[in-house]
Amino acid sequence: MHNILIVIPARYASTRFPGKPLVKIAGVEMLRRVADIARSVQRNNAGCDYIVATDDARIEAFCASHSIPVMMSSPDCGSGTERCWDVVRKMERPPGLIVNLQGDNPLCPPHVIQALIDAWRAGRADVFTPCVHLSWPEYDSLCANKSVSPHSGTTVLVDSNGFALAFSKAVLPVIRDEAKARSKLARSPVRRHVGLYAYTASALEQYFTLPPSIYEEGYIEGLEQMRFLENGLRVKVVEVDYRGRKTTSGVDSPEDVARVEQIIEEFGELRLE
């Protein structure tokens, strides 16, 4: 039985960037980079396995040729979350924890995934997801980005035990007196959500039986994780940092490939232990 399973959803027929899992980034296919991240986490956790979930024979063949575990999933899956569940529900016994590591996330540090695993081992929650508690300069940068692209980037409010109260495309909390806040607080009260998730099998199954939240509708917030909160599931928000490295949310276009290559050139390859 897999105690922890890292699922890497990888879709070839991306509308914006067809074939992107197999695009080379600094000479290495993106999917190989993500699989190497998962393998690094696997080595440091007993009972941990990883698998690529795809609906495309080209990705299946690529994985087979590089000794990457792979399973075919339904072509009807509309999201990475669905692809994760499609793989898990076929298993005789579900894992204790399922990590959804998107196949277009080649700069995800292993220690961020490890933080979710450690939080799962430490306490009771249904879903685990990371955040970065922003410094004041980082807050200023977020606000500057929002002025150009208001719906990019998500923030999260947490309670005193680190459980999510709300996610939003707005900058939460609102800072009513910024000068006073800066004088009293060493860093901003804003936490930027990182779109990486780990679920218990029960939570992942429930996601597909619960009614959609109004807040996940594209004309409102467009945030699927709000379905968990609206239906009373506990989402543990795990504070992480990138240890001085620059990062990016994912690869959705050829321009993003160039951006990732620039980061690798500046900071070097991810440290995989």
C-alpha positions as CSV (number, residue, x, y, z in Angstrom):
1,M,0.0,0.0,0.0
2,H,1.2,3.5,-0.8
3,N,1.2,5.6,2.3
4,I,2.0,8.7,0.3
5,L,1.4,8.9,-3.5
6,I,2.6,11.9,-5.5
7,V,0.5,12.1,-8.7
8,I,1.9,14.1,-11.6
9,P,-1.0,15.0,-14.0
10,A,0.5,15.5,-17.5
11,R,-1.7,16.5,-20.4
12,Y,-0.4,16.6,-23.9
13,A,-3.2,18.4,-25.6
14,S,-2.9,21.8,-23.8
15,T,-4.9,24.4,-25.7
16,R,-2.4,27.2,-24.9
17,F,0.8,25.1,-25.3
18,P,0.3,21.7,-27.0
19,G,2.9,19.0,-26.0
20,K,4.3,21.1,-23.1
21,P,5.1,18.2,-20.8
22,L,7.8,17.1,-23.3
23,V,9.2,20.5,-24.1
24,K,12.9,20.8,-23.2
25,I,13.9,23.3,-20.5
26,A,17.6,23.9,-20.5
27,G,18.0,20.6,-22.4
28,V,15.8,18.4,-20.1
29,E,12.2,17.6,-20.8
30,M,9.9,19.3,-18.3
31,L,8.2,16.1,-17.3
32,R,11.5,14.6,-16.4
33,R,12.3,17.6,-14.3
34,V,9.0,17.2,-12.4
35,A,9.5,13.4,-12.0
36,D,13.0,14.0,-10.6
37,I,11.5,16.3,-8.0
38,A,9.0,13.6,-7.0
39,R,11.7,11.0,-6.9
40,S,13.7,13.2,-4.6
41,V,10.8,13.4,-2.2
42,Q,10.3,9.6,-2.5
43,R,13.8,8.9,-1.4
44,N,13.3,10.8,1.8
45,N,10.0,9.3,2.8
46,A,9.3,5.6,3.5
47,G,6.2,4.3,1.8
48,C,6.2,7.2,-0.7
49,D,5.7,6.6,-4.4
50,Y,5.0,8.7,-7.5
51,I,3.2,8.2,-10.7
52,V,2.5,10.3,-13.9
53,A,-1.2,10.4,-14.8
54,T,-1.8,11.0,-18.5
55,D,-4.3,10.3,-21.2
56,D,-1.8,10.5,-24.1
57,A,0.2,7.6,-25.5
58,R,3.1,9.9,-26.4
59,I,3.6,10.8,-22.7
60,E,3.1,7.2,-21.7
61,A,5.8,6.1,-24.1
62,F,8.1,8.8,-22.9
63,C,7.7,7.8,-19.3
64,A,8.3,4.1,-20.2
65,S,11.5,5.0,-22.0
66,H,12.8,6.9,-19.0
67,S,11.7,4.4,-16.3
68,I,9.1,6.9,-14.9
69,P,6.0,5.2,-13.4
70,V,2.9,6.1,-15.4
71,M,-0.8,5.2,-15.5
72,M,-3.3,6.1,-18.2
73,S,-6.3,8.2,-17.0
74,S,-9.6,9.1,-18.6
75,P,-9.5,11.6,-21.5
76,D,-12.6,13.1,-19.9
77,C,-10.7,14.5,-16.9
78,G,-11.2,18.2,-17.0
79,S,-8.4,19.2,-14.5
80,G,-5.3,17.9,-12.7
81,T,-7.4,17.3,-9.6
82,E,-9.7,15.0,-11.6
83,R,-6.8,13.2,-13.1
84,C,-5.4,12.5,-9.6
85,W,-8.7,11.1,-8.5
86,D,-9.1,9.0,-11.6
87,V,-5.8,7.3,-10.8
88,V,-6.4,6.9,-7.0
89,R,-9.9,5.5,-7.4
90,K,-8.6,2.6,-9.5
91,M,-6.4,1.5,-6.6
92,E,-7.4,-1.4,-4.4
93,R,-6.4,0.6,-1.3
94,P,-6.2,4.4,-1.4
95,P,-3.0,6.1,-0.1
96,G,-3.0,8.0,3.2
97,L,-2.0,11.2,1.4
98,I,-2.2,12.2,-2.3
99,V,0.1,15.0,-3.5
100,N,-1.0,16.7,-6.7
101,L,2.2,17.8,-8.3
102,Q,1.3,19.4,-11.6
103,G,3.4,18.3,-14.6
104,D,4.1,21.9,-15.5
105,N,5.7,22.8,-12.2
106,P,9.5,22.2,-12.9
107,L,10.7,24.6,-10.2
108,C,8.8,23.2,-7.2
109,P,11.4,22.7,-4.4
110,P,11.2,19.3,-2.8
111,H,11.2,20.9,0.6
112,V,7.9,22.5,-0.1
113,I,6.3,19.1,-0.8
114,Q,8.0,17.8,2.3
115,A,6.4,20.5,4.4
116,L,3.0,19.3,3.3
117,I,3.9,15.7,4.1
118,D,5.2,16.7,7.5
119,A,2.0,18.7,8.3
120,W,-0.1,15.7,7.4
121,R,1.9,13.5,9.7
122,A,1.7,16.1,12.5
123,G,-2.0,16.8,12.7
124,R,-5.6,16.4,11.6
125,A,-6.7,18.1,8.4
126,D,-8.3,17.1,5.1
127,V,-6.3,19.2,2.7
128,F,-2.8,20.7,2.9
129,T,-1.5,23.6,0.9
130,P,1.5,26.0,1.2
131,C,1.7,29.8,1.5
132,V,4.4,32.4,1.7
133,H,4.1,35.0,4.4
134,L,5.1,38.1,2.5
135,S,7.7,40.6,3.7
136,W,6.8,44.3,3.1
137,P,8.9,44.4,-0.1
138,E,7.2,41.2,-1.3
139,Y,3.8,42.7,-0.5
140,D,4.7,45.8,-2.5
141,S,5.7,43.6,-5.4
142,L,2.3,41.7,-5.2
143,C,0.4,45.0,-5.2
144,A,2.4,46.2,-8.2
145,N,1.6,43.0,-10.1
146,K,-2.1,43.3,-9.1
147,S,-2.3,46.8,-10.6
148,V,-1.3,45.3,-14.0
149,S,-3.0,41.9,-13.7
150,P,-5.6,42.0,-10.9
151,H,-6.6,38.4,-11.2
152,S,-3.2,36.9,-11.0
153,G,-2.0,35.6,-7.6
154,T,-4.1,34.3,-4.7
155,T,-3.9,35.3,-1.1
156,V,-5.2,33.3,1.9
157,L,-6.4,34.2,5.4
158,V,-5.6,31.8,8.2
159,D,-6.9,31.2,11.7
160,S,-4.7,31.0,14.8
161,N,-4.0,27.3,14.2
162,G,-3.0,27.8,10.5
163,F,-6.3,26.6,9.0
164,A,-7.6,28.5,5.9
165,L,-10.4,31.0,6.5
166,A,-10.7,32.2,2.9
167,F,-8.8,32.3,-0.4
168,S,-9.1,35.3,-2.7
169,K,-7.8,36.9,-5.8
170,A,-8.1,40.1,-3.9
171,V,-5.2,41.1,-1.5
172,L,-6.4,39.9,2.0
173,P,-6.4,41.2,4.6
174,V,-7.2,44.8,3.6
175,I,-4.7,47.1,5.2
176,R,-6.7,50.2,6.3
177,D,-3.7,52.1,7.7
178,E,-0.6,51.0,5.9
179,A,1.7,53.4,7.7
180,K,0.6,52.1,11.1
181,A,0.8,48.5,9.9
182,R,4.4,49.0,8.7
183,S,5.4,50.6,12.0
184,K,3.9,47.8,14.1
185,L,4.5,44.7,12.0
186,A,7.9,43.3,11.0
187,R,6.4,41.8,7.9
188,S,3.1,42.3,6.1
189,P,0.0,40.4,7.3
190,V,-0.5,39.1,3.7
191,R,0.0,35.4,2.8
192,R,0.4,34.5,-0.8
193,H,-1.1,31.1,-1.6
194,V,1.1,28.6,-3.5
195,G,-1.1,26.4,-5.8
196,L,0.1,23.0,-4.6
197,Y,-2.2,20.6,-2.9
198,A,-2.1,17.4,-0.9
199,Y,-5.3,15.6,0.1
200,T,-6.4,12.7,2.2
201,A,-8.2,10.1,0.0
202,S,-11.5,10.9,1.7
203,A,-11.2,14.6,1.0
204,L,-10.3,14.1,-2.6
205,E,-13.3,11.7,-3.1
206,Q,-15.6,14.2,-1.3
207,Y,-14.5,17.0,-3.7
208,F,-16.3,15.2,-6.5
209,T,-19.4,14.5,-4.6
210,L,-19.8,18.0,-2.9
211,P,-21.7,20.8,-4.7
212,P,-19.5,23.4,-6.4
213,S,-18.9,26.6,-4.4
214,I,-20.2,29.9,-5.8
215,Y,-16.6,31.1,-5.2
216,E,-15.1,28.7,-7.7
217,E,-17.2,30.0,-10.6
218,G,-15.0,31.7,-13.2
219,Y,-17.1,34.9,-13.0
220,I,-16.5,35.2,-9.2
221,E,-13.1,34.1,-7.7
222,G,-12.5,31.1,-9.9
223,L,-10.9,29.2,-7.0
224,E,-11.7,25.5,-6.8
225,Q,-10.3,25.1,-3.3
226,M,-13.2,27.1,-2.0
227,R,-15.4,24.0,-2.4
228,F,-13.5,22.4,0.5
229,L,-14.0,25.4,2.8
230,E,-17.7,26.1,1.9
231,N,-18.5,22.5,2.8
232,G,-16.6,22.4,6.1
233,L,-13.4,20.5,5.3
234,R,-10.3,21.6,7.1
235,V,-7.6,23.1,4.9
236,K,-4.2,23.4,6.6
237,V,-2.1,26.2,5.3
238,V,1.6,25.4,5.6
239,E,4.0,28.3,5.7
240,V,7.1,27.8,3.4
241,D,9.8,29.9,1.9
242,Y,11.9,29.5,-1.2
243,R,15.2,29.8,0.5
244,G,16.4,32.7,-1.6
245,R,15.5,31.2,-4.9
246,K,13.3,32.9,-7.5
247,T,10.3,30.8,-8.6
248,T,7.4,30.8,-11.0
249,S,3.9,29.4,-10.7
250,G,4.1,27.1,-13.8
251,V,4.7,26.8,-17.5
252,D,1.7,27.8,-19.6
253,S,3.5,29.2,-22.7
254,P,6.8,29.2,-24.6
255,E,7.6,32.6,-22.9
256,D,7.3,30.8,-19.5
257,V,9.9,28.3,-20.7
258,A,12.4,31.1,-21.3
259,R,11.5,32.5,-17.9
260,V,12.3,29.2,-16.2
261,E,15.5,28.8,-18.1
262,Q,16.6,32.3,-16.9
263,I,15.9,31.3,-13.3
264,I,17.9,28.1,-13.7
265,E,20.8,30.1,-15.2
266,E,20.7,32.6,-12.4
267,F,20.2,30.3,-9.4
268,G,21.3,26.9,-10.7
269,E,19.4,23.7,-10.8
270,L,17.1,22.7,-7.9
271,R,18.9,20.9,-5.2
272,L,17.5,17.3,-5.3
273,E,18.8,15.1,-2.4
